Amino acid sequence: MVTNVDNQNYWVTFIDNGLEVIPLNEDVEVIEAADNEVDTVILFDIESSLVRI
């Protein structure tokens, strides 16, 4: 899941492999896309949940 985008990178969180930062200009394969869906989860919430686990 793409959890953040800045001016240089996609911040992608994988269930099994954690966070990976990928440059915007790198070719990536979209496995599943959600159109017109707003996700209000932010990286801080994800990190906080993982810390509690």
Residue frames relative to the residue before (quaternion, step in Angstrom):
aa qw qx qy qz dx dy dz
M 1.0000 0.0000 0.0000 0.0000 0.00 0.00 0.00
V 0.3771 -0.6836 0.5710 0.2540 3.54 -0.96 0.85
T 0.1420 -0.8328 0.5337 0.0385 3.56 -0.52 1.20
N 0.7937 0.0125 -0.0135 0.6080 3.57 1.25 -0.26
V 0.0871 -0.7524 0.6489 0.0724 3.55 -1.25 0.48
D 0.0627 -0.7730 0.6292 0.0512 3.56 -0.90 0.90
N 0.7496 -0.4201 0.2560 0.4428 3.60 -1.21 -0.17
Q 0.7649 0.3317 -0.2010 0.5143 3.62 1.24 -0.15
N 0.8335 0.2053 -0.0392 0.5114 3.59 1.08 -0.67
Y 0.3486 -0.6198 0.6455 0.2785 3.46 -1.47 0.28
W 0.2019 -0.7320 0.6351 0.1417 3.60 -1.03 0.76
V 0.0356 -0.8281 0.5566 -0.0559 3.56 -0.34 1.31
T 0.1606 -0.7821 0.5975 0.0746 3.56 -0.84 1.02
F 0.1636 -0.7818 0.5994 0.0526 3.54 -0.79 1.14
I 0.5701 -0.6096 0.4267 0.3483 3.58 -1.03 0.77
D 0.7851 0.3509 -0.1768 0.4787 3.58 0.78 -0.98
N 0.8020 0.3379 -0.1382 0.4727 3.58 1.05 -0.73
G 0.5203 -0.6731 0.4045 0.3355 3.61 1.21 0.14
L 0.7726 -0.3646 0.2792 0.4385 3.55 -1.27 -0.51
E 0.0038 0.7624 -0.6469 0.0121 3.51 -1.10 0.86
V 0.2454 -0.7563 0.5916 0.1332 3.57 -0.95 0.92
I 0.0698 -0.8145 0.5752 -0.0275 3.57 -0.66 1.18
P 0.4779 -0.6775 0.4736 0.2971 3.62 -0.77 0.98
L 0.5824 -0.6141 0.4136 0.3354 3.58 -1.05 0.80
N 0.7100 0.4676 -0.2682 0.4531 3.60 1.03 -0.70
E 0.5303 0.6243 -0.4146 0.3965 3.61 1.25 0.02
D 0.4700 -0.6588 0.5079 0.2952 3.57 -1.05 0.78
V 0.0115 -0.7930 0.6084 -0.0301 3.56 -0.86 1.02
E 0.3787 -0.6974 0.5612 0.2349 3.54 -1.22 0.55
V 0.2726 -0.7444 0.5886 0.1585 3.57 -0.76 1.06
I 0.2641 -0.7856 0.5442 0.1302 3.56 -0.61 1.16
E 0.7819 -0.0796 0.0800 0.6131 3.56 0.97 -0.88
A 0.1148 -0.7974 0.5907 0.0440 3.57 -0.83 0.97
A 0.2068 -0.7517 0.6144 0.1213 3.55 -1.11 0.74
D 0.2172 -0.7967 0.5553 0.0988 3.58 -0.49 1.20
N 0.8671 0.0783 -0.0741 0.4863 3.54 -1.13 0.82
E 0.5206 0.6098 -0.4330 0.4118 3.57 1.04 0.70
V 0.2030 -0.7782 0.5857 0.1004 3.56 -0.77 1.03
D 0.1350 -0.7820 0.6064 0.0490 3.55 -0.77 1.09
T 0.2450 -0.8129 0.5154 0.1164 3.55 -0.57 1.14
V 0.4556 0.6635 -0.4666 0.3668 3.58 1.25 0.13
I 0.1318 -0.7862 0.5992 0.0734 3.56 -0.91 0.90
L 0.6972 -0.4919 0.3235 0.4090 3.54 -1.24 0.49
F 0.6091 0.5607 -0.3560 0.4334 3.61 0.99 -0.76
D 0.6552 0.5098 -0.3098 0.4636 3.60 0.97 -0.86
I 0.6430 0.5153 -0.3188 0.4684 3.58 0.99 -0.81
E 0.6701 0.4944 -0.3004 0.4650 3.57 0.87 -0.94
S 0.6479 0.5243 -0.3192 0.4510 3.58 0.94 -0.86
S 0.6464 0.5184 -0.3126 0.4645 3.56 0.98 -0.83
L 0.6758 0.4964 -0.2926 0.4597 3.57 0.93 -0.90
V 0.6171 0.5344 -0.3424 0.4652 3.57 1.05 -0.73
R 0.6580 0.5102 -0.3093 0.4595 3.60 0.95 -0.85
I 0.6286 0.5280 -0.3384 0.4599 3.60 1.06 -0.68
